[in-house]
Amino acid sequence: MNVRNRWSLLVGLGLALTASSCSTNSTANASNADSGTDSGISDPAVATVVEQAKTERTALSDALKGGEFASIDGDASAPVLYSDKENHPLAFTFDQFMDDAVSRWSTCLGLAVRCADTPDTADRCAANLPVCNEGQGGLCCPAACVTQYKDLRAAGNSVKDAIRGSYLEGSCVPSFSDMRNQALGGQP
């Protein structure tokens, strides 16, 4: 795993954990906000969660476009949020079009966390999150994550435990668990 992928994973983990501790934070992953699903959302609780995420993502993107951020190698589409070139060859960037396993996982987890923050509709919301088209990201979750959540609930797990065992655990996102395990030194 190269350094960029390792940092992408670690930053994605941090963003998702931040989103899980504060529902008003943007998940700030960079998949295209409007792609990834075939159909409209009929459940009002799910529609609200997705609309909030889309609004926050747009606001973050607009704020970054309006700021004066440096770029890496002249790539203005990836503004540098933090850089410490004097002490470390490290820079945190924001790429709103990033679509990889980490961004797909963090977006899906962000949606599930938003569902958990609505106690009256949490279970229905988490069980009906929009499903991504095969091989695409967006404001959606892989079908395997939604299925895993439903299976855990059917087995008697609480909403929180089912979210932890599916969306947070992340093995339902193609390639994510391999990247996570590599970043953690091969530990599952």
N, C-alpha and C positions, 0 to 999 in steps of 0.2 A: 504494500500500500504506500503510495507516495505521500509526501508531507501535506500537500493540498487536500487530498482525500481525508487524511487523518484529522486535520484541523477542521475540515468541513463537518466531519462526524462529531467532533467534540463541541464545536460551536452549535451544531444542530441539537445536540443533547442539552446543552445549556439553554438554548432558546426554548426548547420544549419544556424543560423543567421550570423555567421562568414563567412560561404560559400556564403551567399547571398550578403555580402558586399565586398567580394574579390574573384573573380572567380578563382584565381590561388591557393587558399587554397584547401586542400583535405577535403572532407566531413568527412573523418576519422571515419565513422561508420564501423561496423565490419562484415557485412554480407559477405558471400563468393562472391568474385568479379565475378566469372564465372558462377554462378548458377542462376536459377530463371526464365529463359525465354526459350521458345521452338525454336524460329527461329532466323535466321540471321537478321541483320538490313539492309534494302535496302536503306533508306534515308541517303545520305552522311552527311547531317548536324547532324542527330542523331548519326550516326556512329562516327563522330568526337567527339561529346560530351561524348559519352560512353567510347571511347578509351582514352580521356584525363583523365576522372575519374579513369579508370582502371590503367593507368600509374602512376597517383599520389598516388593511394591507394597502389600500389605495392612498390613505392619508400618509402612511409611512413612505411610500414611494414618492408621493408629491413633495413631502418635506425634504427628502434626500435630493430630489431633482432641483429644488430651490436653493439648496445649500451649496457652499463652496467646499467640496470635498476633493481631495486628490484622487488620482486613479492609478491603477497598476498598469504599467506598460502602455499608457495612453488609452486604456479601455474605459471610456467614460460611463459605460453601462454598469460598472462595478465600483461605485464610490467607496473609498476607504473610510471606514468608521473609526478605526483606531490603528495607529502605527507607531512603533517605537524602534525606528531604524538605528538609533544610536546604541541601544543595548541589546536588541533582539531582531533577527530578520523575520519579523512577524507582522502581519497586517490583517485586520478584520474587515471584510468587505461585505457589501450587500448587493446581490445579483438577483433582481426580481424575476428573472427568467430561468433560474437554476431549476433543473428538474432531474433530480437523482434520488437514490434511495433515502438519503437523509432528509431531503426537503419533503419528499412524499410522506415519510414517517412523521416528521414534525408537524406537517399540516394536518394529517389525520389525527394525531394525538391532540393537537390544539382544538380541533372540532369536538373531540370526545370530552375534553376537559370543560369546554363551554357547556356541553350537555350536562355534565356532572354538576355544574354551577346552577342548574335550574332544577331544584329538588322535585317539584311537582311533575315534571316531564322528563327527568333524566333518563330513565330506562327506555322509554319510547323513542326519545331523541337518539340515544347511543345505538339503539337497535336499527335505526332507519337512516343513518348517515348516508349521504350520496355516495354511490359506488363509482370508482374511477373506471373508465374504459381500459381495457387491457393495454398495458404498456404506456399509459399516460398518467400524468399527475394533474394537479389542480386543487380546488377546494372540495376534496373528496377523499375516500378511503378505499384501499384495495378490498375487493369482495371477501378475501380470506379473513380480513380483520373483522368485518361485520359478522361473518359466519362464526368466527371464533368467539366473539362477544356473545352472540345468541346462544351458542353451545354452552358457554360457561354459565349463563343465566339459567338455562334449562337444567343444568346440573345442580342448581341451588345456590350458586354464588351470589353475593350481594352485588349491587350495581358497581360500587367502588372496586371490589375484587375482580369483577369481570372486566372492567376498564383496565385495571392493572395487568391482568392476565392476557389481554388481547392487544389493545391499542398501545399501552405503555411498553409492554414487553417487546413488541415489534417484530417477532419472527414471521408475522403474517405479511410483512412488506418485503417483496422480492429484493434480494441482495442486502437488505439492511442488517440482518443478524450476522452475516459474514463480515461486513464492514465493522460492525460493533465489536465482534470477537477479535478481529485483527487489531483494532485500536486498543483493546484491553489486553493485548499480549497473548491472544489465543484462548482466553478464558471465556466460557459461555456465559 
